[in-house]
Amino acid sequence: MAIDATSGAMTSEQIAELSRRHTFTSWSVQGAIDPIAIDRAEGVWLYTPEGRRILDFNSQLMSVNIGHGDRRVTDAIMEQATRLQFVQPAFTTEIRARLGQKLAEILPGDMDKVFFTLGGAEAIENAIKFARHFTGRTKVLARYRAYHGATMGAMTLTGDPRRWANEPGLVGVVRYPDTHRWGEAEPRPVAESLQGLEDVIRYEGPHTIAAVFLETIVGTNGILIPPDGYLQGVRELCDRHGILMVADEVMAGFGRTGRWFAVDHWDVVPDLMTMAKGLTSSYLPLGGVAMRHHVAEAFETKMFYGGLTYSSHPISLAAALATIRVYEEDGLLEHTARMGEVMRGHHERLAARHPSVGAHRNLGLFGILDLVRSHDPWTPLTPFNGTSVEMKAVGAYLREHDLYTLTPNNSIHTNPPLCISEDELAHGFEIIDAALDIADQAVAGA
């Protein structure tokens, strides 16, 4: 039976059916998807066409940092759209000048120049180019528990299993050890992790290595917070060997951890830094590669062989500048730092109450719960790159009770918009609390 999509608003069922029939969904077996149709959103809430209200407990993809539906941003988008919609990147605009100046004010250290992309993956692609062009070297180092994007170079840098089906990828990518091993509750000692990186640099030849890439805080692979001293150690190794340090802040940046950028917690300044997501709070696509002054200076007399039709798109830049103003006007960095402590309290209470909670981590509102079958030995609730009956049931419970978040492997992500209130945060954790009763049934002796 045909669906008339032209007369009036469609139902959730009609939207889902037409979407499945005519559009493709990322990272999915197409015949298995069951999307929820969303009509509008405000603050931390999503609304279906029928008015069902869903708590967004993951800021979509750790990206809608200021919350949904902020008129200050949508008004700025509309104002720019009526003034100038697009010029190619060889032209420039007032909004480009103003956003560049503003970013230079908030970026770490002497980072003072940005190349604008369409999103995080393209920022990674161009960071690879910048590193190779600047150093004249080809190899780039990356970790296994990492996700950097789905384009070819970014996917090669990605270490998690999503990479497998996309191989072979970019030539010259070499792995170095992670700070956190799968199936272990705590990170490895800092000295061990740094020695692993130093060994790889030695064996590969430091004169062949352009850059060391890392997510400052690993995102979808577990909200893995580096132990104190690790980032400083990576910075020292890179300095010693003339290798560029590249921090992927696509998820961790723009207030997510209670600072503008996660590297700020450790007073480390990378040579290159990728950004996206929270830059516009995902109101429009935009990413960027920020660089230290000495890196930018090298290209004053050297050609950069890279470019994008939509680089510095005026409407996306307007969204970004307005979003940064919201962070400042609403004190969202300070709010996030405070709410991070509140989140830690919720995590601790759930860990004390539920034997299935094997570990929890958060910095600001970048958080996660790891679920286990056993604490001794520490045994995740799912196999690596897999799921389980219990984990599927936990995910189903959260969906049935109108809480949206990610539940990959054995984890529940807790990454709400930064504007969330204490009551809204508590409401989300009440739902998770009940869902964990299901996971507890898998714990031996519970």
N, C-alpha and C positions, 0 to 999 in steps of 0.2 A: 504494500500500500504506500502510495506516494505521500510525502510530507510537504504541506504547503508552508514554505519558509518565508513567504512574502506578506502574509496577512497577520499583523499583530505579533505579540510576543510569543515565543515558543516555550513549551514546557521543558523541564529538565530532561525528560525522556526523549523528546524530539531533538534537542540540542545534542545529546550524547549520541543518538543514532546517526544523525547527519555527520557529526564529527568523525565517528568511527568509519562511516562509509566513504568519506571524501578527503579526510586528512590523516596524516601520519603522526604517530606519537613517539617521542624520544625514548630510548632505552626500554623498549617494550616488545613483547610478543603481541602483534596487533590484534589477534583474535582473543586475547586474554584480558584486554584493558576494560576497565569499568569506571570511566571518568565521572567526577562530580561536576555538574554544570554550575558555574558561578555567575551571578547577574551583576552584583555590585559588592563593594567592600568598604569598610570604614574602621579606622583604628586597627584593632587586632581581630576584627570580625569579618568573616566572609558570609555572603547571603546568596542562597539559591534563588531561582526565579519564583519559587513558591514561598519564599520568606524564611526558610530554615536557616538558622544561624550556626556558624561553625567557627570555633576558636582557632586562629592561625598560630600554632605553637612552634612554627619553624620559619616564620617570615618568608613563606613560600620556599625559596631555595637559599636561605640565609641571606636575603637580599632586600626585602621591603623593610628597611631598618627604621624609618620614621613612622611606619604605619601606613595603612591604606587611606586613600581619599583626602589627602591634605590639600586644601584649596590653594594654599600659598604656592605650591608646586604646579598644580594644574592651571592656575591663573597665569603663572610665568610661562608655561608651555603655550597657552593660547595667545598670550601677548606676542611672543616671539613668532608664532606661526602666522599671525596676521601681518607681521612686519617684514620678515624675511624667512623664507622657508628653507632655502638651500643655496649655497655656492660651493664650488669645488675647492679642495683644500689649498690650492695655490693662492686663492683670495684669503682675506682675513676679515674678521668682524669684531664689533665691540664686545659681544658676549664671549668670544674666544679670548680676547685680551683680558677681560675682567676675571674669567674663570682661571686662566693661567696664573694671573697675579695672586688670586685667592689660594689656589693650591700651593703655590710657593711659600705662602705664609704658614700653612699647616703641615706640610710635608716634613719628614724627619731631617735633621741636620742641614746639609748644604744642597739637598735635592731641590732644584729650582726650575726644572724644565720637564714638560710632559708631551709625549706623543699620544694623541687620542686615537682610540680604536672603537670598534663597535661593541666589544664585550671582553670578557676575561680570557677566553681562548685565543682571540686575536692579539690580546696584549702579550700573552705568553709567546706566540709565534714571533712577534716583533722584538720581544726581549731576547730571544735566541739570535735574531739577526743583529741587534745592537751589540750583543756580547761578542759574536763572531767578528763583526766588522771592526769593533774597537780593539780587540786583542790580536786579530789575525790568526787565531786558533780555532779549532773546529769542535773539539769534544765538549759536551756538557754533562754534568753529573746530576743525578736525580735519585729519589728514594723509591722503595716499593710501596709503602703505605702513603700514597700520594695521589691526588687527582688535580690535574692542571687544565683540563678541557678536552673537547672532543675533536678538534681539528688535528691534522696529521702530526705536526710537531708537538703540540700540547698532549696529544694522546700517547705519543712515544715517551714523553717525560712522565706521564701518568704511570704509576707502578701497579695499581690495583688490577683486578682481573678484567675490567672493561677493556684493557689494552689488548688482551689475548686475541680477540677476533679481528683486531685492526692491524695486526702485525703482518709483514714487516713494516716498520715505520721509518722514521728519520735516522739516517746514519750518524753515528758518533755519540749516541746517548749511552752512558755507563751508570750502573747503579752503585750506590754507597749505602752503608747500614742505616737503619732507622733508629730513632731514639726509643721506640716502643715496639716490641715484638708481638705478633699476634698470639693470643692465648696467654698473655701475662698481664697481671693487674697493674704493675708498676713499670716505669721506664727503666732502661738500662742505666748503669752509672755513666755520668757525663764523660769521664776519662775514657771509658770503653768505646762510647759512640764516636768521640773525636778521634780516637786512635784508628777506628775503622775507616773514617773518612781520610785520615792522613795516609793510611796504607793504600787506599785506592789511588789517591793522588800520586803517591810514590810509584806504584806499579804501572799506572797509565802514562806517567811522565808529565810533570807539572807544566812543561813548556808546550804541551798539546791541549791543555784544558782551558777553555774560554770562560766557563762559569760553573758555579755550584748553585743549583736551583733548590729551593725548599719552600713549602708552605710554612709561614711563621708559626701558625698553629694549624695542624692538619685538620681538615674539615670533615668531609663525608666519610673518611676512613677512621673517624673515631674521636674528633675533638681532642687531639693529642697535643698537650701543652708541653713545650720543651722544658726540661729541668734547668734551673738557674745555672748559668755558666756555659750552656751549650751554644747559644747563638754568639756569645762573645768569642768562644773558641773557634767557631766556623769563620767568624770575621778575621781572626788572627791568622788562620791557615790561608785564607784567601789573600790577605795582605802579604803574607810571607812569599807567596808564589805568583803574585801578579794575576790572580784569578778574580773575576768579578763575582760578587755575592748577589744573588737575585732572590728577593723575597716576594713570594706570591701572597698578596694581601687581598685577593679578590673576595674571599669570605670574611677574613678577620678584620679588614679595614673599616674605616668610617664608623667608629664608635662601638662596634660589636663587643669589644672587650673592656669598654670604659675609657679607652684612649682613642685618639684619632686613628692610630695604627698599632697593631699588636707589637711591632718591634719597639715601640716607645716604652713598653714595660721593662725592657732590658737595655735601654739606651744604646741600641745598635743601629747604625745607619748602613743599609745595603747600598750597593752601587746602582742597582736597578730595582724597581719595585712595580709589580703589576697591580692594577686595581680595576674594579667594575662594580657590579651589584649595588652596594650601599652608596656609590658615587651619585647615583640618581635615585636611590631607593627603588630601583627597577621600574620607575615610572616610564622611562624610555631607555632603549639600549645605548650604553656607553661604557667604554673601558679606557685604560690608559697605561702607558709605561712612563713612570717617573724616573729621573736619573740625576745622579750627583753632578755637580758643576763640571768636574774634570772630564766626565764622560761626554756631557753635552758639548764642551769646548772642542773636543776632538773632531766633532762633525762640522765645526765652523769652516774647516778647510778640507774636509773629506766628504765625499758623496755618501749619502745614506740610500741604499738600494732597497727601498720599501715604500709602500703607499697604499691607501685605501680610498675608494671613491667617496665614502661617507665619513672619512676622518674629519673631526671638528665640525660635525653636523650642528648647525646653530640651534635647532630646537632641543636636541639632546643636551647641548651645553647649557642652555637656559634652565633645563630641568636640574642639572647638576648644581648650578650656582644657587638656585632656590632651595635645593635640598640641604646644602651646606648651611645656609642661613637658618633653616629649621633646626638643625642640630644645635646651632649656637643660641638661637632665640629661646628654645625650649629647654636648654641645659641638658640635652640628652646624654652627653658623655658622663656628666656627673650623676644623672639619674641611673644610667646603666651600671656605673660602679656601685651605687647603693643597692640596686636591685640584684646585682650579682651576689651580694652577701645574702640577700633574702633567698635567692635561688639555691645557694649552697646549703642554707638551713633546710629547705625542702628536700634536697638530695639526701642530706644526712638523716632526716627523719624517715625517709623511705628506706634507706639502707638499714636503719635500725629495726624497722618493722618487717621488712621483706627479705627472707633468705635468698631470694633470686637476684637481688641487687649485689653484684660482685664488686663493682667499682663505680665511682662517679667522679666527674671532672667538670669544672667550669671556670672561666675567666670572664667576668662581666656576664653578659647574657649569651655566651657561647658555651653551651653545656650538653651533657650526655649522661645516660645511665647505661652501664654494661650489665647484661643479665647472664647468670651462670646456672649450671646444674649442681655445681659443687664449689665450695671455697677451698677445700684441701683434698685433692689437688684442685687448683683453680681451673674450672672447665666451662668454657662458654656454652650458652644455651643452644648455639647452632655450630655446625662445622664451618670452617673457613669458606667464604664465598657461598654460603648455603643458608638454608632456613630450617625451621622445625615446626612441628604441629603446634607447639606452645607459642612460638613466635608469631606464627600466622594468626593464632587466636588472639594474641595481645593486639596486633594490628587491627584485626576486625573489631575488637571491642572499642578501641579508640575511635575508629570511623563511625561505628554505630552510636557512639555517645558524643559525636560532633566535636572531636578534637583532631585537627590535622597536624601531623608531624611526620618525619622520616623514621622508619624502623628497619634500617639495613642490618644484615647479619644479626648479631645478638644485642642490638642497641636501641634505645629510645632517645632521639635527639630532643633537646629542650632549648630552642633558639627563637624565642618570640620577638616580635617587633620591640624596639627599644622604648617605645612609648607605653608599654604595658604597665598597668597599675598593680599594686600588691594584691588587690582582690581578684583581678583577672588572672594573675600568676597563680594564686592559690586555687582558683577554680580549675585551671589546667592540671595542677598537680593532684587535685582530688580525683579527677578522671584517671590519671595515670596510676594513682594509688589503688583504685579498684581493679584496673587492668593487671596490675602486678600480682593480684591474688591468683590469676590464671597461671602466671609464670612460676609462682611458688609451688604449684603442684608438681613441677618437674624436678624439684630439689629433693634429693635423697634424704629421708629422715625429717622432712619439714612437716 
